[in-house]
Amino acid sequence: MAKLFLFFPSALYLLAQVSNEVSGASTGVMIGGYSVGLLFFAFWIWMLVDCAKRNFDQKTLWIVLLLVLGWIGAIAYFFAVKRKAGKVATPQAA
């Protein structure tokens, strides 16, 4: 059940409706869940578009990983490709 909440924050709302306990607290959880879910979705779309536009060797692999893993793949892509590509190599002192 915990994995369901990781991938679908709006599942908290569904759980609240099933148990018929939609109160002020669960409405706050629902709004918070939707907000976090929307942020993760926007981040995922941003990384997917960046991957599609970027020209690099393992483009197909990363697109498949982004589509299969969702926001977890987006975080991995951000640290493995996007952030690394943004850094400029500094010369080493001899």
Contact map, one row per residue, 1 for C-alpha under 8 A:
1111100000000000000000000000000000000000000000000000000000000000000000000000000000000000000000
1111110000000000000000000000000000000000000000000000000000000000000000000000000000000000000000
1111111000000000000000000000000000000000000000000000000000000000000000000000000000000000000000
1111111110100000000000000000000000000000000000000000000000000000000000000000000000000000000000
1111111111110000000000000000000000000000000000000000000000000000000000000000000000000000000000
0111111110000000000000000000000000000000000000000000000000000000000000000000000000000000000000
0011111110000000000000000000000000000000000000000000000000000000000000000000000000000000000000
0001111111100000000000000000000000001000000000000000000000000000000000000000000000000000000000
0001111111110000000000000000000011011000000000000000000000000000000000000000000000000000000000
0000100111111100000000000000010011001000000000000000000000000000000000000000000000000000000000
0001100111111110000000000000000000000000000000000000000000000000000000000000000000000000000000
0000100011111111000000000000110010000000000000000000000000000000000000000000000000000000000000
0000000001111111100000000110110000000000000000000000000000000000000000000000000000000000000000
0000000001111111110000000000000000000000000000000000000000000000000000000000000000000000000000
0000000000111111111000000000000000000000000000000000000000000000000000000000000000000000000000
0000000000011111111111000100000000000000000000000000000000000000000000000000000000000000000000
0000000000001111111111000000000000000000000000000000000000000000000000000000000000000000000000
0000000000000111111110000000000000000000000000000000000000000000000000000000000000000000000000
0000000000000011111110000000000000000000000000000000000000000000000000000000000000000000000000
0000000000000001111111000000000000000000000000000000000000000000000000000000000000000000000000
0000000000000001111111100100000000000000000000000000000000000000000000000000000000000000000000
0000000000000001100111111110000000000000000000000000000000000000000000000000000000000000000000
0000000000000000000011111110000000000000000000000000000000000000000000000000000000000000000000
0000000000000000000001111111000000000000000000000000000000000000000000000000000000000000000000
0000000000000000000001111111100000000000000000000000000000000000000000000000000000000000000000
0000000000001001000011111111110000000000000000000000000000000000000000000000000000000000000000
0000000000001000000001111111111000000000000000000000000000000000000000000000000000000000000000
0000000000000000000000011111111100000000000000000000000000000000000000000000000000000000000000
0000000000011000000000001111111110000000000000000000000000000000000000000000000000000000000000
0000000001011000000000000111111111000000000000000000000000000000000000000000000000000000000000
0000000000000000000000000011111111100000000000000000000000000000000000000000000000000000000000
0000000000000000000000000001111111110000000000000000000000000000000000000000000000000000000000
0000000011010000000000000000111111111000000000000000000000000000000000000000000000000000000000
0000000011000000000000000000011111111100000000000000000000000000000000000000000000000000000000
0000000000000000000000000000001111111110000000000000000000000000000000000000000000000000000000
0000000010000000000000000000000111111111000000000000000000000000000000000000000000000000000000
0000000111000000000000000000000011111111100000000000000000000000000000000000000000000000000000
0000000000000000000000000000000001111111110000000000000000000000000000000000000000000000000000
0000000000000000000000000000000000111111111000000000000000000000000000000000000000000000000000
0000000000000000000000000000000000011111111100000000000000000000000000100000000000000000000000
0000000000000000000000000000000000001111111110000000000000000000000000100000000000000000000000
0000000000000000000000000000000000000111111111000000000000000000000000000000000000000000000000
0000000000000000000000000000000000000011111111100000000000000000000000100100000000000000000000
0000000000000000000000000000000000000001111111110000000000000000010001100100000000000000000000
0000000000000000000000000000000000000000111111111000000000000000000000000000000000000000000000
0000000000000000000000000000000000000000011111111100000000000000000000000000000000000000000000
0000000000000000000000000000000000000000001111111110000000000000000000000100110000000000000000
0000000000000000000000000000000000000000000111111111000000000010010000000100000000000000000000
0000000000000000000000000000000000000000000011111111100000000000000000000000000000000000000000
0000000000000000000000000000000000000000000001111111110000000000000000000000000000000000000000
0000000000000000000000000000000000000000000000111111110000100110000000000000000000000000000000
0000000000000000000000000000000000000000000000011111111000100010000000000000000000000000000000
0000000000000000000000000000000000000000000000001111111000000000000000000000000000000000000000
0000000000000000000000000000000000000000000000000111111100100000000000000000000000000000000000
0000000000000000000000000000000000000000000000000001111110100000000000000000000000000000000000
0000000000000000000000000000000000000000000000000000011111100000000000000000000000000000000000
0000000000000000000000000000000000000000000000000000001111100000000000000000000000000000000000
0000000000000000000000000000000000000000000000000000000111111100000000000000000000000000000000
0000000000000000000000000000000000000000000000000011011111111110000000000000000000000000000000
0000000000000000000000000000000000000000000000000000000001111111000000000000000000000000000000
0000000000000000000000000000000000000000000000000000000001111111100000000000000000000000000000
0000000000000000000000000000000000000000000000000010000001111111110000000000100000000000000000
0000000000000000000000000000000000000000000000010011000000111111111000000000000000000000000000
0000000000000000000000000000000000000000000000000000000000011111111100000000000000000000000000
0000000000000000000000000000000000000000000000000000000000001111111111001000000000000000000000
0000000000000000000000000000000000000000000100010000000000000111111111111100100000000000000000
0000000000000000000000000000000000000000000000000000000000000011111111001000000000000000000000
0000000000000000000000000000000000000000000000000000000000000001111111001000000000000000000000
0000000000000000000000000000000000000000000000000000000000000000111111111100000000000000000000
0000000000000000000000000000000000000000000100000000000000000000111111111100000000000000000000
0000000000000000000000000000000000000001101100000000000000000000010011111110000000000000000000
0000000000000000000000000000000000000000000000000000000000000000010011111111000000000000000000
0000000000000000000000000000000000000000000000000000000000000000111111111111100000000000000000
0000000000000000000000000000000000000000001100110000000000000000010011111111110000000000000000
0000000000000000000000000000000000000000000000000000000000000000000000111111111000000000000000
0000000000000000000000000000000000000000000000000000000000000000000000011111111100000000000000
0000000000000000000000000000000000000000000000100000000000000100010000001111111111000000000000
0000000000000000000000000000000000000000000000100000000000000000000000000111111111100000000000
0000000000000000000000000000000000000000000000000000000000000000000000000011111111110000000000
0000000000000000000000000000000000000000000000000000000000000000000000000001111111110000000000
0000000000000000000000000000000000000000000000000000000000000000000000000000111111111000000000
0000000000000000000000000000000000000000000000000000000000000000000000000000111111111100000000
0000000000000000000000000000000000000000000000000000000000000000000000000000011111111110000000
0000000000000000000000000000000000000000000000000000000000000000000000000000001111111110000000
0000000000000000000000000000000000000000000000000000000000000000000000000000000011111111000000
0000000000000000000000000000000000000000000000000000000000000000000000000000000001111111000000
0000000000000000000000000000000000000000000000000000000000000000000000000000000000111111100000
0000000000000000000000000000000000000000000000000000000000000000000000000000000000001111110000
0000000000000000000000000000000000000000000000000000000000000000000000000000000000000011111000
0000000000000000000000000000000000000000000000000000000000000000000000000000000000000001111100
0000000000000000000000000000000000000000000000000000000000000000000000000000000000000000111110
0000000000000000000000000000000000000000000000000000000000000000000000000000000000000000011111
0000000000000000000000000000000000000000000000000000000000000000000000000000000000000000001111
0000000000000000000000000000000000000000000000000000000000000000000000000000000000000000000111
